[in-house]
Amino acid sequence: MGSKAGKDQKKRIILNCFDMTCVSHQSSGMWRHPNSQAGRYNDIEYWTNLAIELERGFFDCMFIADVVGVYDVYRGTAAAALKDAAQVPVNDPFAQIAAMSAVTNNVGFGCTAAVTFEHPYLLASRLTTLDHLTKGRVAWNVVSSYLNSAALNIGMDRQMEHDERYDFADEYMEVMYKLWEASWEEGAVHRNKETGIFTDPKRVHPIKHEGKYFKVPGFHLGEPSPQRTPVIFQAGASGRGRRFAAEHCEAMFILTTGPEHAHKVTNEIRDVVEKAGRPRDAIKIFTLLTVVTGSTDAQAQQKYEDYLQYASPEGMLALYGGWTGIDFSKLDPDEPLSAMDNDSLRTTLESLTEDGGKNVSVRDVIKERCIGGLGPVLVGGPEKVADELERWVDYGGVDGFNLAYAITPGSVTDFIDYVRPELVKRGRAQTSYAPGTLREKLVPRANGSYTADDHPATKYRGSLVGEESVDDDTTDSPWAEAATPFHAH
């Protein structure tokens, strides 16, 4: 069952900032608002200032979305997406993380990378690097990309079929775990200036992976980072996606329309997790939400109506075209949508066609989603917002929220200044950070910085001890005994 914590047993609400290295992420047209700084997505100061603000508000993590490809389903062109900067132009999601970590001490960074377009040998190295530079504050959001335009530009004939993408991802994860957990033993790195040994080659092992999709014979390029395997996030709640999450994930991002819908979805997910042999609470579940708030309900409503003046219907339909695979320009604006089986984001279609049991039309999408995008919008003062967040957690069964912005960074600042004090008063928000890595802060049931015993990464840790190593037995070398072979005479 989902969490039903009463007033005497309050569950802390985990707060993630949901952003993307682009201009229009979830709310179309809002970049034109006078108070929006979304157009500064190219400035490193935008990102470092936002990270400082998140740590001021004791946010747990910045969750950075990404796509490879463009939204070109609407009218068969990317023109509408370009006009509204609907997730294009977009930058690499990794680049700013090191700078953000340098100006903060605790907030985590979840970055998205698609397994279908990133070779595991290279991505494992990039994530290890970031985990080192952030001192263990990195999470990886595992996605399998849904845009056909991405597949075409990578050189594929078409996007990989939905369920096959997850079969591909399963092997991908096996390669990553072997590189992160098995390749370098604990204690392989000596850093010994006296002996001249930085790394003991006897404790470094080639993984010799040969599978259906990948052949990776060698050892991992990087030494073990603070977490070895970064915290594993996943965004995708289709049936196949849930099975993948049940095995691999420590945190999961879902789309729900309200606490009632969340109650159903979270229970189903936890059933699958339990069936996979892990505890029901092995995965932290987050839902997408956009909060428009102020000092009072009336002020929040006024702010929301002000934002709506800048909404871009065509920008939103460009995004929804990519998210659903449907060209909305070909539909009757008032005809109810029906769920369709395709290779895009299936849960997006389901959230539209199963929104409270009602069918929605194209006109409804424009009206209700220009702010909020894939998720609902909550408009209200501190008490109203806090009441609803508590209901989402206590009845809906979610552990926290990926909070998207209407305007940036204003939406984050408003939440910190208005809603967070109310959550603190109710015992729902943290007022200090737990010590340690992101995993230690977010997944207390884990093995410290490392994955929990029931996580599949754990079985690879140390699994190559005693197997073939990189050592080439240099004892017969004339230089083997000389740490300093040359001496001044």
C-alpha positions in Angstrom: 0.0 0.0 0.0 1.0 3.6 -0.5 2.1 5.7 2.5 -0.8 6.7 4.8 1.2 8.5 7.4 -1.0 10.4 9.9 -0.4 13.6 11.6 1.6 11.8 14.3 3.9 10.1 11.7 5.1 12.7 9.2 7.2 11.8 6.3 9.8 14.2 5.1 9.0 15.6 1.6 12.0 15.3 -0.8 12.4 18.3 -3.0 14.1 18.3 -6.4 14.4 21.3 -8.8 13.4 20.2 -12.3 15.3 22.0 -15.0 16.9 21.5 -18.4 19.7 23.3 -20.2 17.3 25.0 -22.5 14.8 27.9 -22.5 11.3 26.5 -22.6 11.3 23.3 -20.6 7.8 22.6 -19.4 6.0 26.0 -19.7 5.7 27.3 -23.2 6.1 31.0 -23.8 7.0 31.9 -20.2 10.5 32.9 -21.3 9.0 36.1 -22.6 7.9 37.1 -19.1 9.8 40.2 -17.8 10.9 38.3 -14.7 12.1 35.2 -16.4 15.8 34.5 -16.8 15.3 31.4 -18.9 17.2 33.0 -21.8 20.3 33.0 -19.7 20.7 29.2 -19.9 24.0 29.7 -21.7 25.5 31.7 -18.7 27.4 29.7 -16.1 26.4 32.3 -13.5 22.7 31.4 -14.1 23.5 27.8 -13.0 25.8 28.6 -10.1 23.3 31.2 -8.7 20.5 28.7 -9.0 22.5 26.1 -7.2 23.2 28.5 -4.3 19.5 29.3 -4.2 18.6 25.6 -4.0 21.0 25.0 -1.1 19.5 28.1 0.7 16.1 26.3 0.4 17.6 22.9 1.5 16.5 21.2 -1.8 17.7 17.7 -2.1 18.7 17.7 -5.8 18.7 19.5 -9.1 17.2 17.1 -11.6 18.4 18.0 -15.1 16.4 16.7 -18.0 17.7 16.3 -21.5 16.7 15.2 -25.0 18.7 14.2 -28.0 16.7 15.4 -31.0 14.0 18.0 -31.7 10.2 18.3 -31.5 9.3 18.1 -35.1 6.0 16.0 -35.1 3.7 19.0 -34.9 2.9 20.1 -38.5 5.8 17.8 -39.6 8.4 20.5 -38.8 10.5 21.9 -35.9 9.5 25.4 -36.8 7.1 25.9 -33.8 9.7 24.4 -31.4 12.3 26.8 -32.7 10.1 29.8 -32.4 9.2 29.2 -28.8 12.6 27.6 -27.9 10.7 24.4 -26.9 13.7 22.4 -25.6 15.7 23.7 -28.6 18.4 25.1 -28.5 19.6 22.8 -25.8 23.0 22.3 -24.2 24.7 19.3 -22.8 23.3 18.6 -19.3 26.7 17.6 -17.7 28.8 20.7 -18.3 27.5 23.1 -15.6 27.4 20.5 -12.8 31.1 20.8 -11.7 30.7 24.6 -11.5 27.5 24.2 -9.4 29.1 21.8 -7.1 32.0 24.2 -6.5 29.7 26.9 -5.0 27.6 24.4 -2.9 28.3 21.6 -0.4 25.2 19.4 -0.2 22.7 19.7 -3.0 22.8 16.8 -5.4 22.8 16.8 -9.2 20.8 14.3 -11.3 21.8 14.4 -14.9 19.9 12.7 -17.8 21.7 10.6 -20.4 20.0 8.3 -23.0 21.4 4.8 -23.2 20.4 4.6 -26.8 22.9 7.3 -27.9 25.7 7.1 -25.3 28.3 4.3 -25.4 28.5 2.8 -21.9 32.3 2.9 -21.8 32.4 6.6 -22.4 29.4 7.5 -20.2 30.7 5.5 -17.3 33.9 7.6 -17.4 31.9 10.9 -17.6 29.8 10.0 -14.6 32.7 8.8 -12.6 34.5 12.1 -13.3 31.5 14.1 -12.1 31.1 12.0 -9.0 34.7 12.7 -8.1 34.5 16.4 -8.8 31.2 16.8 -6.8 32.5 14.6 -3.9 29.8 12.0 -4.5 26.7 14.2 -5.3 25.8 12.8 -8.7 22.7 10.8 -9.8 22.1 9.4 -13.3 18.6 9.6 -14.8 18.5 6.6 -17.1 16.4 7.2 -20.1 16.0 5.5 -23.5 15.0 8.6 -25.7 11.7 8.8 -27.4 12.3 11.2 -30.3 12.6 9.7 -33.7 14.5 12.8 -34.9 17.2 11.8 -32.4 17.6 8.3 -33.9 17.8 9.7 -37.4 20.6 12.1 -36.5 22.6 9.4 -34.7 22.5 7.4 -38.0 19.7 5.0 -37.2 16.9 4.3 -39.7 14.2 4.9 -37.0 13.7 5.0 -33.2 14.2 1.6 -31.5 10.9 0.0 -30.6 9.7 0.9 -27.1 10.2 -2.5 -25.3 13.4 -3.3 -27.1 14.9 0.0 -25.8 14.6 -1.5 -22.3 16.2 -4.8 -23.3 19.0 -2.7 -24.6 19.1 -0.7 -21.4 19.3 -3.9 -19.3 22.5 -4.9 -21.0 23.8 -1.4 -20.8 23.4 -1.4 -17.0 25.2 -4.6 -16.8 28.2 -3.1 -18.6 28.1 0.0 -16.3 28.0 -2.0 -13.1 30.9 -4.1 -14.3 32.9 -1.0 -15.0 32.0 0.9 -11.9 31.9 -2.0 -9.4 34.0 -4.9 -10.6 36.9 -3.4 -12.7 38.8 -1.7 -9.8 39.1 -3.5 -6.5 38.9 -1.6 -3.2 42.4 -0.6 -2.3 43.7 -0.7 -5.9 44.8 3.0 -5.7 47.9 3.4 -3.4 49.1 7.0 -4.2 52.4 5.9 -2.7 55.2 8.3 -3.5 57.7 6.2 -1.7 57.1 3.0 -3.7 56.3 4.8 -6.9 53.0 2.9 -7.2 49.9 4.9 -7.8 47.7 2.0 -8.8 48.3 -1.7 -8.2 47.7 -3.3 -11.6 47.0 -6.7 -9.9 43.8 -5.1 -8.5 42.5 -3.7 -11.8 40.6 -6.1 -14.1 39.3 -6.1 -17.7 35.5 -6.8 -17.6 35.5 -8.9 -20.8 31.9 -8.1 -21.6 30.4 -9.7 -24.7 26.7 -9.4 -25.2 24.0 -8.9 -27.8 24.5 -5.1 -28.0 27.9 -4.4 -26.6 31.5 -5.7 -26.5 33.6 -4.1 -23.9 36.8 -6.1 -23.2 38.9 -3.6 -21.1 38.9 -2.0 -17.7 37.2 1.2 -16.5 39.2 4.4 -17.2 38.5 6.0 -13.9 39.4 5.0 -10.3 36.4 4.3 -8.1 34.5 7.5 -7.2 32.9 8.2 -3.8 29.7 6.4 -4.8 31.2 4.1 -7.4 27.8 3.8 -9.0 25.9 7.1 -9.0 22.4 7.2 -7.5 20.2 5.6 -10.2 17.1 7.6 -11.3 14.7 6.5 -14.0 11.9 8.4 -15.8 9.4 6.1 -17.4 6.4 4.4 -15.9 5.1 2.2 -18.7 4.8 -1.5 -17.8 8.2 -2.3 -19.3 9.7 0.8 -17.7 8.4 -0.2 -14.3 10.0 -3.6 -14.5 13.3 -1.9 -15.4 12.9 0.5 -12.5 12.1 -2.3 -10.1 15.4 -3.9 -10.8 17.8 -1.0 -11.2 16.4 2.2 -9.7 16.9 3.9 -6.4 14.6 6.8 -7.4 11.9 7.0 -10.0 10.2 10.0 -11.8 6.6 9.5 -12.7 3.8 11.6 -14.2 0.6 11.8 -12.2 -2.4 14.2 -12.4 -3.2 14.3 -8.7 -3.0 12.4 -5.4 -5.8 10.0 -6.5 -3.9 9.1 -9.6 -0.6 8.9 -7.8 -2.1 6.5 -5.2 -2.9 4.0 -7.9 0.4 4.4 -9.8 2.7 4.3 -6.7 1.0 1.2 -5.4 1.4 -0.5 -8.7 5.1 0.4 -8.9 5.7 -0.8 -5.4 4.0 -4.1 -6.2 6.4 -4.6 -9.1 9.4 -3.7 -6.9 8.3 -6.2 -4.3 7.8 -8.9 -7.0 11.4 -8.2 -8.1 12.6 -9.2 -4.7 13.3 -5.7 -3.3 11.6 -4.0 -0.4 8.5 -1.9 -1.3 10.4 1.3 -0.2 13.5 0.5 -2.1 12.6 3.2 -4.6 11.9 6.8 -3.9 9.1 8.0 -6.1 8.9 11.6 -7.4 6.1 13.2 -9.4 6.2 16.3 -11.6 4.5 19.4 -10.3 4.7 23.2 -11.1 3.8 25.4 -8.1 2.7 29.0 -8.6 2.6 30.6 -5.2 2.6 33.9 -3.3 1.8 35.2 0.2 -1.9 34.4 -0.3 -4.2 32.4 -2.5 -5.3 35.6 -4.2 -1.8 36.7 -4.9 -0.9 33.3 -6.3 -3.9 33.3 -8.6 -3.1 36.8 -9.8 0.5 35.7 -10.6 -0.8 32.6 -12.5 -3.2 34.7 -14.6 -0.3 37.1 -15.4 1.8 34.2 -16.6 -1.0 32.9 -18.8 -0.7 36.1 -20.9 2.6 34.9 -22.2 1.5 31.3 -23.0 2.4 29.9 -26.4 -0.2 27.3 -27.6 1.9 26.3 -30.6 5.0 25.9 -28.4 3.1 23.5 -26.1 1.6 21.5 -29.0 5.2 21.2 -30.4 6.3 19.7 -27.1 3.2 17.4 -26.9 3.8 16.3 -30.4 7.2 15.0 -29.4 6.0 13.6 -26.1 3.1 11.6 -27.6 4.1 11.1 -31.2 0.8 12.7 -32.3 0.6 15.6 -34.8 -2.1 17.7 -33.0 -2.5 19.9 -36.0 -4.4 17.1 -37.7 -6.9 16.6 -35.0 -10.2 18.3 -34.3 -9.4 20.7 -31.4 -12.5 19.7 -29.5 -12.5 15.9 -30.2 -11.6 13.8 -27.1 -8.1 12.2 -27.3 -7.8 8.4 -27.2 -4.8 6.5 -26.0 -2.6 5.3 -28.8 0.1 2.6 -28.8 3.3 4.0 -30.2 7.0 4.3 -29.4 6.9 7.8 -27.7 6.1 8.5 -24.0 3.2 6.1 -23.4 2.6 7.5 -19.9 2.0 10.9 -21.4 -0.8 9.6 -23.5 -2.2 7.8 -20.5 -2.0 10.9 -18.3 -4.0 12.8 -20.9 -6.7 10.3 -21.6 -7.0 9.0 -18.0 -7.0 12.4 -16.3 -9.5 11.8 -13.5 -11.5 9.5 -15.8 -12.3 12.2 -18.3 -11.2 12.5 -21.9 -9.4 15.6 -22.8 -9.2 17.5 -26.1 -6.4 19.3 -27.9 -8.0 22.6 -26.7 -7.8 21.2 -23.1 -4.1 20.5 -23.6 -3.5 24.1 -24.6 -5.6 25.5 -21.8 -4.3 23.3 -19.0 -0.7 22.5 -19.9 0.9 25.7 -21.3 2.1 26.1 -17.8 3.3 22.8 -16.3 3.7 20.8 -19.5 3.7 17.1 -18.6 2.5 17.7 -15.1 -0.3 19.6 -13.2 0.0 23.1 -11.8 -0.8 23.9 -8.2 -1.8 27.5 -7.6 -2.1 28.9 -4.1 -0.7 30.4 -1.0 1.6 28.6 1.5 -1.1 26.7 3.4 -3.1 25.6 0.3 0.1 24.4 -1.4 1.4 22.6 1.7 -2.0 20.9 2.2 -1.9 19.5 -1.3 1.7 18.4 -1.1 0.9 16.5 2.1 -2.1 14.8 0.4 0.1 13.8 -2.5 2.6 12.2 -0.1 0.3 10.8 2.6 -2.4 9.4 0.3 -0.7 9.5 -3.1 2.3 7.6 -1.9 5.0 9.7 -3.5 8.2 10.6 -1.6 8.7 14.0 -3.1 8.4 16.2 -6.2 10.3 17.3 -9.2 9.3 21.0 -9.2 9.3 22.6 -12.6 9.3 26.3 -13.1 6.8 28.6 -14.7 9.5 31.3 -14.7 13.1 30.8 -13.6 14.5 31.3 -11.0 11.4 33.0 -9.7 9.4 29.8 -9.2 12.1 28.3 -7.1 12.6 31.5 -5.0 8.8 31.8 -4.4 8.6 28.2 -3.3 11.5 28.7 -0.9 10.2 32.0 0.5 6.5 31.1 0.8 5.9 27.3 0.8 9.0 26.0 2.5 8.5 27.8 5.9 5.0 26.2 6.0 6.4 22.8 5.3 9.1 23.3 8.0 6.3 24.3 10.5 4.6 21.0 9.7 7.7 19.0 10.1 7.8 18.1 6.4 11.0 19.9 5.1 14.6 19.4 6.2 16.3 22.2 8.0 19.8 20.8 7.6 21.5 18.3 5.4 22.6 14.8 6.4 26.3 14.3 6.0 27.9 12.3 3.2 27.2 11.6 -0.4 23.9 12.0 -2.3 23.2 8.3 -1.7 23.7 8.7 2.0 21.4 11.7 2.1 18.7 10.2 -0.2 18.9 6.4 0.3 19.6 5.8 4.0 19.0 2.1 3.6 22.1 1.8 1.3 25.6 0.7 2.3 26.8 4.1 3.1 28.0 5.6 -0.2 27.5 2.4 -2.0 24.3 0.6 -3.3 22.1 -1.4 -1.0 22.5 -5.2 -0.8 19.4 -5.8 -2.9 20.6 -3.5 -5.7 22.0 -5.4 -8.8 25.1 -3.2 -8.8 26.2 -4.7 -5.5 26.6 -8.2 -6.8 29.3 -7.0 -9.2 31.4 -5.3 -6.5 34.6 -7.4 -6.0 33.3 -10.0 -8.4 36.5 -10.0 -10.4 38.9 -10.4 -7.5 41.2 -13.3 -8.3 40.4 -13.1 -12.0 42.7 -11.9 -14.8 44.2 -8.5 -13.9 46.2 -5.9 -15.8 49.4 -7.0 -14.0 52.0 -8.2 -16.5 54.5 -9.5 -13.9 57.4 -7.0 -14.3 59.6 -8.6 -11.7 62.2 -9.5 -14.3 62.4 -5.9 -15.6 65.8 -4.2 -14.9 63.8 -1.2 -13.6 61.4 -3.1 -11.4 63.2 -2.5 -8.1 64.3 1.1 -8.8 61.7 3.6 -7.7 64.2 6.3 -8.7 66.4 4.7 -11.4 68.5 7.8 -12.2 70.8 9.5 -9.8 73.0 12.6 -10.1 76.7 12.0 -10.0 
